[in-house]
Each structure stands twice: as C-alpha cells, then as structure tokens.
C-alpha cells in the first residue's frame, strides 16, 4: 500500500474522531432521542463526507471512520458528565 493513501485515510480518521468530541459534548446536553439529540449525533457526517471526497479517501476505511466517530461522541459525552459532576460538587461547597 502506498504512503499517500495511508496518510489521507489517517487524516480522515483523525478528523472523524476529533470532530465528534465537541458534538458528543453538545449531544449530552439534550434528552435522548430528541430532535436536537439526533442533530448533534449526525452533525459531523457532512463534514466527514466532504473531507473524504476532497482528499479522495478510500472506501474501505468507512467502517473505521464510523467507529472512530462513535468513540469521539462517547468521549465528548463523558467529558460533559465529568464537568457536570465537578460543577455539582463545587456548588455544594459554595452554599
């Protein structure tokens, strides 16, 4: 396999992961299965598809990109939960 396709696939995969972290954070602020929840869940798809098209990424990486996007969503939601937990602990001590 050539180096260039590996670099392109790596860039797209990294973008799928990192782009979904803030979207996962925002998704965690909405009720599960609400319209806003679905919007934040799928918000990164147009950007990733455009990046794949512009860079000419291989289609064999699509399952990997989906998995990395899901991991990014989970990381963002976990960060949100930790922030909320830390905020609730601080607010108890401030009273």
C-alpha positions in Angstrom: 0.0 0.0 0.0 1.3 3.5 -0.8 2.1 6.0 1.8 -0.2 8.8 0.5 -3.5 6.8 0.8 -2.4 5.8 4.3 -1.8 9.5 5.2 -5.2 10.5 3.7 -7.0 7.8 5.5 -5.3 8.7 8.7 -6.2 12.4 8.4 -9.9 11.5 7.7 -10.0 9.0 10.6 -8.4 11.5 13.0 -10.9 14.2 11.8 -13.8 11.8 12.4 -12.6 11.2 16.0 -11.7 14.8 16.9 -14.7 16.4 15.1 -17.2 14.3 17.1 -15.8 15.1 20.6 -17.5 18.6 20.7 -20.6 17.3 19.0 -20.8 14.5 21.6 -20.4 17.0 24.4 -23.3 19.1 23.0 -25.4 16.0 22.3 -25.1 15.1 26.0 -26.9 18.3 27.0 -30.2 17.1 25.3 -32.7 14.5 26.1 -32.0 11.1 24.5 -33.7 10.6 21.1 -35.0 14.2 21.0 -34.7 16.1 17.6 -31.7 18.1 18.9 -30.0 14.9 20.1 -30.3 13.4 16.6 -29.0 16.6 15.0 -25.9 16.7 17.2 -25.4 12.9 16.7 -25.3 13.3 12.9 -23.9 16.9 12.6 -20.4 15.7 11.7 -21.4 13.5 8.8 -21.5 16.2 6.0 -18.0 17.4 7.1 -16.5 14.0 7.1 -18.1 13.1 3.7 -16.8 16.3 2.2 -13.3 15.7 3.6 -13.3 12.1 2.3 -14.4 13.4 -1.2 -11.9 16.3 -1.3 -9.0 14.1 -0.2 -10.0 11.1 -2.1 -10.0 8.7 0.8 -10.6 5.0 0.2 -14.0 3.5 0.9 -12.5 0.6 2.8 -12.0 3.0 5.8 -15.7 3.9 6.2 -16.3 1.3 8.9 -13.2 2.5 10.8 -14.3 6.2 10.4 -17.8 5.3 11.8 -16.3 3.5 14.8 -14.0 6.5 15.5 -16.9 8.9 15.1 -18.8 6.9 17.7 -15.8 6.9 20.0 -15.5 10.7 19.6 -19.2 11.1 20.6 -18.6 8.9 23.7 -15.6 10.9 24.7 -17.4 14.2 24.4 -20.4 12.8 26.4 -18.0 11.6 29.1 -16.3 14.9 29.3 -19.7 16.6 29.7 -20.7 14.2 32.5 -17.4 14.9 34.3 -17.9 18.6 34.0 -21.4 18.3 35.4 -20.3 16.1 38.3 -17.5 18.6 39.1 -19.9 21.5 38.9 -22.4 19.9 41.2 -19.6 19.1 43.8 -18.4 22.7 43.7 -21.9 24.2 44.0 -22.5 22.1 47.2 -19.4 23.5 48.8 -20.2 27.1 47.8 -23.6 27.1 49.7 
